[in-house]
Amino acid sequence: MPASLIDIESQALRLAPEERVRLADRLLASLSADPTIEAAWAEEAGRRLAEIESGTVAAVPIGDAIARARNAIR
């Protein structure tokens, strides 16, 4: 008998953080069916990385980015 969603979730939450990230990535990837969208995201990620590496833009510390996002939705 297959495990219930609650059982699977409970097991997943007991994984190490790195394993949960890998699981989440695989689950999200399984939902991506449109190669055009995947290619567009890959291109955007490459463009952003190139901007950071060239010094055109500066990276924002994650804590600052989260604070800005929270403030934007309040």
N, C-alpha and C positions, 0 to 999 in steps of 0.2 A: 504494500500500500504506500503511495507517495506521501512524503512529509507535507504537513500543512504549511501554509505561508507563515504562520506564527512560529512554528518549529524552525523553519529555515531562517527566519529573521533572528530568532534567539541564538541560533548557532553562528550566524554571521557576526552578530554583535560581540561574540566571544573571541573572534579572530583578532590577531595583532593588527594595529593600525595599518601597517604596510599591506597586509593581506586584504583588509577591507577595501583599501584603495584599489588594489588589483581587481578584486571582485566587482566593485562598483564600475570600474572602467570596462570590464568585460560585459557587464549587464547593459551599460549604456551603449557600448559598441554594437550589441546585438539588436538594438532598436534602430540603428542607422541603416536604412535601406537605400538611400539615395546617394550614389557616388558623386553626383554633382555638388551636393551640399558638403560632403566630406572633403572634396577637392577645394571648395571655396574656403572652408575653415583652415585647411592646411596652408593655403596661399596666404590667408590673413595672418596666421601664426608666424609664418616665415617673414612676412612684411614687418610685423611688430618686433620680431627678434632682430631683424636687420636694423631697424630704427634704434633699438636699445644699444646694439653693438657699435653703431656708427656715432652714437652720442647725440643723435637728433632729438631723442626724447630720453627722459630719465625714468628709471624704474621707481615705483612707489612702494614703500614698505607695506607688507600685507596688513599690518595693524592700522595704518593710515587709510588704506583702501577700504577696509571693512568699516571703519568709523565714518568715512565719507559716504559709503553706501547706506549705512544706517541713518545718517542725518538726512540723506536725500529722500528717504521714504517716510520720514516722520511728519 
